[in-house]
Amino acid sequence: MSDTGAGTETGARPTGLASAPPLLPAPGPEPEGLLSPGVAPGTSSGEAPGLGAFLARAAAATAVLTVLGAVLGLVRDQAIARYFGASDASDAFLIAWTVPEMAATLLIEDGMALLLVPAFSLALTRRAAAGEAPGSDPVRDLVATTLPRLFLLLAGGAALLIAGAPWVVGVLAPGLADPRLAVDCTRLTSVTVLTFGITGYFSAALRAHRSFLPPAGVYVAYNLGIIGMTLALHAVWGVRAAAVGVAVGSVLMILTQLPMFLRLVPLARPRLPRFGRPGRGAVRTAPPLGFAVLAPVVLFVVSRQSQVLVERFLASTLPAGAISHLNYAQKVAQMPMVLSLMICTVTFPVVAQAMAAGDREKARLRVERDLGLAGTVVLLGTAVVLGYAPQIIEVLFQRGAFDAADTASTAQVMRVYALGLLGHCLVGALSRPFFSSGRPTWFPAFAMGTGLLVTMGAGYALTYRFGVDGIATANAIGISTTALLLLMGLGTRVVPIRTQAVALSLGRLTGASLVAGVAGWACAPLVPDPVLSLAAGCLLVPSAFFLTGLALRSPEIVSLLALTRRRFLDGR
């Protein structure tokens, strides 16, 4: 089949991660269990041939680039620590860093994706339904309507932040003796409000077209920009060089995606579609993206991000070092959750296109598989964290001023955090289907707000008695409450998943995770060297996890092992 329209034809067969696969046929008979034995995850008679392998490759490539970005983030932090240490200069940069931290969450990682992936998926579905019929292209109309307005809105926000940088610094750090350096760095990082917004827009558009490599590589480009500017200009501009690096890196994020965006979404002369009530003969060619759709997403994202603010507020009442222990423990413990959500990031456009086409059965099958696969990844990671937290922290951080006491405290907090990893994973996985239809829905914000209130209440009750362990426990209780509400509400409101079957499957995986974690906890001290102990754990824990999963007849474990055995026999 010829590829017309510079790679935008949705009927073209995918030839790689950057190509757009076909709109999928209606699902066939429902597989038994969440994953049928012998059926590859993500494949069934309900999906186009080769889609499961395509999604698996996309998820793997996304995970690799995500890990590479995280490693470069560690190099970035080490470079800043090397040149500026723990000083007034580094404090000024960290205050300015608050702007891109919040902007990334709202404009790249959650908010923009939840809004625009469904919008682009609906536009692609309408384009496919129109076929060769004359008329405007829904995808081009969506871009022509939303991108210029978004650019002006974000540019205005960035300009306000630049002008109001002294006020921002005064609110974030009122105790600074000389805030001028922090103000300069904040003005430099404020450009990310615009650049991160465009990055998030491009990422959503590309993922809806099933192009995953450029969006996955944005943090690699971002951190390379910061590292490069810091190394090149630190002797001339001091810590302002790192702030310049933030601005340069954010521009590189856009350039990383721009060629593929222009290929898949070629720009046309702007033509505004009719977003109001259609008149006689009018055709609405693009989905609405007004306040009613925007507000629930923003409230959900802000409520989720507020979990960290609550933790830091409570930890500020504890002895020095508490916030650092929470920060290190959370960053390391959540890596399994981040990797597990790569699956949902890749399949979100599939769910959104199924919902846009009115195929709720296909959406149900996809969501159930995603929950099972994401649960498998995060619970295997949970078992490793439970068993080998001290060894992980010692290998990563125990040097210089970070001593053995810090390792013990951080490892203990990390083990408590691990109890909430499944909840964090489920919140990320379940929130996407809620927003996949592109229609206003307040339930995720309600569930997240309820979980935030539980976190606050449990935190106030537990922090005084248990310190940082109490804060981590409150986090686990609150996020698990949100996950439970989302799981119960999804089937009745959006996608008719089989809640009981999903819960039973996740319960079996949780049992396997606990057994594997306890086995690691018992065996880890037997090898004194932390590196060797951790290496042994990387063999012991997965073996115990999969063997226990087989004994409990977990459908995900049975399917994965059956698939591995089949591919081994085929290769032989």
N, C-alpha and C positions, 0 to 999 in steps of 0.2 A: 504494500500500500504506500502510495506516495505521501511524502511529508510536505504538506502545504502550510502556508501561514507561518513560516519560520519556526516550526516546531510546536505550534500551538494546537494542532489538530488533535482532539481528544480521542479520536478513533485509532491513532497510530499505536502499533505495538511497542512496548518499552524495549529499548536496546541497552539501557544502563540506568544508573541512579538518576541521571539528569533528564531522562525522557519522560514524557507523559503517557501512562498506560491507558488502556481503553476504559470507558465506562463499563461497569461490570454487569453481567446478566443477572436475572433474578435467582435467588438462592434455591438450591435443590433441597432434598430431604434433610432434616435436622440430624446432625450426628449425635450419637449416644454419649452423654456426659459432656463435659466442657471441651474435652478433646478426645476424639475417638482413638483407641489403640491402633497404632500403625498409620495414623494420619498425621502428616506434618503439621506443626503448629501454624495456624494461619491459612491452611488449605482445606478445602472441602468441596463437595459438589456445588456449594453455594458461591464459590468465588471463581474468577477467571483463571484458566490454567496459567501457572507460573507466577500468580500474584503472591502466593505464600513465600516462594523463594525470593522474589523481588523485595518484599517487605523485610524478610530476614536479612538480606544483604544491606538494605537501607538502614535498618536498626543497628547492624554491626558497624557499618561505616560511621554512622552518627555517634555511636558509643566511642569508637576509636578517636574521632576528632574531639569529642567532649573531654576524654581523658587527656589528650594532648594539650587542649586549652587549659585544663586544670594544672597540668605539670608546668606549663609556661606561666600560669598565675603564681605558682610557688616560686619560680625563678624571679618573677617580677617583685614579689615581696622580699625575697632575699637581696635583690639589688638595691631596693629602697632602704632596707635595714643596713646594708653594708655602707652605703654612702651617707645616710642621715641618722642612723641609729634610733634611739629613743630620745628625741630632742624636741625643742619647740618647732623645728622645721617639719619633722615627721608628724607631730600633732596637727600642724596647720594643714598638711596634705590630707590626713585622715578626716579632718572636719570637711574639707572640700570633697572628699571621696563619697560623702553621704549623698550628694546629688546624683552621680551616676549609679550608685547602688539602688536608690529608689527608682530612678528612670529605667534601669535595666529590667527590674521586676515588672513594672507597669507597661513598658513599651516594647519589650522584646520577649520576655520569658512567658508571661501569662496574658496580660490584658489584650495586647494587639492580636495575639494568636487566637484567643477565644472569640474575638470579634470578627476577624477578617478571614480566617480559614473557612468558616461556614459561608461567609458572603461570597468568596471566590468559588467555593464548591457549588453553590447555588447558581452562580453565573455560568460556570462550566456546564452544569446540567442543562441550563436553558439554551446554551449554545449548541449542545449536542442534540437537543430536542428540535431546535430550529433547522438543523441540517444545512442544506444548501439554499434554504429560503432566503429571499432578499430581505434586507433590513440591517439594523445596527447590530454590532457584536456586543453581547452582554458583558463580556470581560473587559473590553476596551471602554465601554460606557461606565463600568464600575470604577476603573482607574481614573478616567477623565473627571468623574464626579468627586471622588474621595481624595485622591492624592494631592491636587492643588490646595484644597481646603485644609487638609491635614498639614501640609507644608506651612501654610500661613499661620495656622494655630500654634504649631510647635515653634516656629520662628519667633512668634510673639511671646510665647512662654520663656524661651531661652533669653530673649532680650530683657524681659522683666527680671529674670534671675540675675543677669549680668548687672543691671542697674541697681537691683536691691540686694547685692551680695553683702554689703555691710550689715543690713538687717538680718539676713539669713545666718551669718556667722554669729551675730549677737544672740539669736534664738538658740542655735545649736551649741554654742560654747560661750556663755556670758562671762565666764571667769578668765578669759584670755587677757593677759596683761597688755600685749601688743597684737591686735587682730589683723594688722595690715597684710601680713604674709598670707594668712588664711583667706582674706578677702581676695587677694590676687589669684590664689589657686582656685577659689570658688568661681571666679569669673571665667577662668580658663576651662574648668570642667563643666560649666553651665551649657556649653555648646552641645553636650550630649543629649539634652532634651530634644534638640532637633535631629541630630544624627542617629540616636538610638531609635527615635520614632520612625525614621525612614528605613533603618535597618529592620525593625520589626515588621513594617509594611511589606518590604521585599521578602522577608522570611515567610510570612503568611501566604503571600501570593505564590511563591515557589513551592512551598509544601502542598498547597492545594493542587498544583500541577504535578505533584509527586516528584519534585526535584529537591533532594535532601542534603546533598553534599555542600553546596554553597552556604545554606543556613547553619549547618553544623560547624563550618569553619570560621564563623565570624569571631569567636573568642580567641582563636589562634591568632588571627590578624590583629585583634585588639591588644592582646598582651605583647605581641611583637612590637607594636607601635610604642607602647609604654616603655618596654625594655630598651628599645633602640634610642629613644629620646633621652632616657635617663642616663644611659652610658655615654651618649655623645655630648650632652649639654650640662651635666651636673656640675662640672667645674666652672661653668660660666653663669648659669642661672640658678644654681642650687636646687632646692626641692621644686621650684617652679618648672624645672625640666620634666619632672614626673607628671605634673599637671598638664603641660603641653603634650606629653605622650598620651594622656587620656584623650585629649582632643584629636590628635593625629590618629591614634588607634581607632577611634570611633568613625573617622572618615574611611579608614581602611576597611572597616566592617561593611560599609556601603559599597565600596569598590569591589569587594570580594563577590558580591551578589549581582552587581549591576549588569555584567554581560549576559548572564543567564536570564535575568529579569527582562531585558530588552529582547532577548530571543523568544521567550515564551509569551511575553505580554507586549507585543510591539505597540508603540505609542501611535495614536491617531489624533486627528483634529478633535478637540474636546466637544462632546455633544452631551448635554445634560439630559439624563433620563427622567421620566415622570415619576416622582416619588410619592406624590399625593394620591388621592383617590382617583383611579383611572377613569377618564371620561369615555364617551362612546368611541370605540375604535382605538383607544389608547392601549399600549402594551407596556407593562412595567418590565423593563429589561434588566434591572439591577435591584438587589435587595436593599431595604432601608437600613440606615445606620444612624438613626437619630438617638436622642437622649434616652428614650425608653429602652433601647438595646444596650446603650453604653453604660448607663448608671448601675445596673446590677453587676456587670463585669467589674467595673472599677471598685465597687463596694466589696465584692468578693476578694479581689486581689489585695486591697488595702487591709482588709480584716485578716487575711492570711499573713501578710507581712508584719502585722502588728503583734503577732506571736513573739517575734524576736524583741520588739520594743518592750513588751511586758517582761520578758525574761531579764533584759538588761536593767530595767527599772528595779525589779526585785533584787537582782544581784548587787546593785549599787549599795544596798544596806548591809552587805556581808563584808568580811575582811578583804583586804587587797588581794588580787589574783583571782577572785571568784569569776569575774566577767571573762578573763582570759581562759580559765579552765572550761567554762561553758562554750566559749567561741571555738576553741580547738576541738573539743569533744563533738560539738555539733557538726562542724565542717567535715570531720573524718567519718563520723557515724552516718551521715546522710549520703555518702558516696554510693552505697548500694541502692538507695532510693532514686538518686539521679540516674543511675544506669538503668534501673527498671523502667523509668518513665520514658526512656528512649523508644521503647516499644510503642507506647501510647502516642508519642509525638509523631512517629512515622505513620501510624494507622488512623490518627485523628481525621485526616482528609478523606479516608475511606468511609468512616462513619458519617462525616458531614455530607458526602455525596450521596450515600444511601438515604439519609434523612431528607435531603433535597429532592431525591427521586421518589420519596414516599415509600421506600422499601424498608420498613421497620424490622422485618424478619432478618434481613441481611445485617442491619445495624445491631440487632440483638446478638447474633452469632459472633460478630466481630468484637463487640464489647465483652462478651463472656470469655472469649479466648484471650483478649488483652488482660483482663483481670487475673486469669489463671497464670499466664506467662509472667506478667509483672510481679505477681505474688511469689512465684517461684524464685525469680531473681532476687527480690528484696529480702525474702526470708532466708535464702542461702547466705546472703551478705550479713543478715542479722545473726546467724549462727556463728559466722567468723568473728564478728564484733564481740559477741558474748564470750566466746572462748579465748580470744587472743587480744583483747583490748590493751592490756599492759605492754605486750610485745609490739603492737602496732604503734603506740604512742612513743615508746622508747626508741624504736627505729627511726621514726619521723622527726621527733622533736628534742629528745634528751641530749642536749649539748649546750655549752655555755651557761647562761643564767637559768636555763630550764633544767632543773635537777630532778633527782629520783622522787622527791616528795611531790613535785608538780606532775610527774608521770603517773604516780599512784592516784592522785586526786582526779586528774583528767580521765584516766582509764575507768575509774569508778563511775564518773558522770556519763561517760560514753556508753557504758553498759546499761545504765538507766535509760538514756536516750534511745537505745536500740529497741526497747520495748514499744516505742511509738513509731518505729520505722514503717511497719505495715500500714498504720493509720495515715502517715504522710504519703505513702505510695498510693493508697486508695483515694485519698482526697485529690491528688493530681490526676489519677486515672478516671475517677468518676465525675469530676467537674467538667471534663471535656465533652462527654455526651450531652450533658445538660445544655451546653451552649452550642451544640452542633446544628440545631435547627435554625439558628439565626434569629429566633424570636425572643422577646423579653422573658426572662425567668428569674425570679427573686429567691427561689428555694436555695441555691448554693450559697448566696449571701446570708440567708437566714441560718443555714447549717453552720457556716463558718463563724458567724457572729455568736451563735450558741456555744460552739467549741471555744471561742475566745473568752467568753464569760466563765466557762468551766475552768479554763486555764488560769484566769485571774483569781477565781475563788479558791481553787486548789492550791495555787501558788501562795496566796496569803496564809492559808491554813498550814502549809507544809514547810515553807521556807524558814520560819523561825526555829523549828525543831530539827529539820534535816539539812538545812543549808542548800548548797547547790544541787544536792541529790533531790531535795524537795522540789526545786524549780524544774529539773529535768522530768521528775515524775508528773508534775502538773502539766508539762508540755505533752507527755505521752497520753495522759487522761483526756486532755482537751482535744487533741487532734484525732484521737480514736473516737471520741463522741461525734465529731464532725463526720468522720468516715462512716460511722454507723448510720447517721441520719441520711447521708447521701446515698448509701447503699439501699436503704429502705425506700427512699423517695424516688429513685431513678426509675424503677419498674412501673410505678403508678403514674408518673408524670411525663416521661420522655420515651425511653427505650424499655420494652417489656421483658427485662432480663428475669431469669429464674433465681430470685434472691436466695431461696433456700439451698438450691444446688450450688450457687456460688459460695455461700457461707460454708457449706459442708466441705467443698473443695479447699477453700482457704484454711479451714480448721485442720484438715489433714496435713497440709503443708506447714502449718504452725507447729503441729506435733512433731513433724520431722525436724523442723528448725530447732526446737527446744532440745530434742535428743542430741542432735549434732553439736549444739552449743555447749551442753553439759559435758559431752565427751571431750570437746576441745578444752574447756575449762579445767577438766581433771588432768589432761595429758600435757598441757602447755608448760607447767613448771618442771616437767621431767627432763626437758632440754634446756640447760642454763643459757646458752647463747640465744639472744632474742631473734636474730636473723634466721638461724637454723630452726628454732622453735616455730617461727612463723611460716617458714617454708614447709615444715612437716604438717602444720595445721592446714595449709592450702591443699594437702592431699587427704588428711584425716577428715576434716569437716565435710567437704563435698561427698566423700564416700559414705559417711554416716548419714548424711542428709538424704542421698538417693536411695540407700538401702532401707532406711526407715520409711521413706515415701513409698517404696515398693511394698513393704510389709503392710502399710496402711492403705494400699491400693489407691494412691493419689492418681487421678487421671492424667495430670500434667506429667508426672514422673514416668508413668507407664508409656505415654505417647512419645516422650523425648527419647527414652531408652529404646523403644521399638523402632523409632526413626533412625537412631544411631546404628542399631543392629542391621537394619535393612540397607542403609547406605554402605556399611562395611562389607556386607555380602555382595552388593552390587559392584563395589570397587574391586573386590577380590575376583 
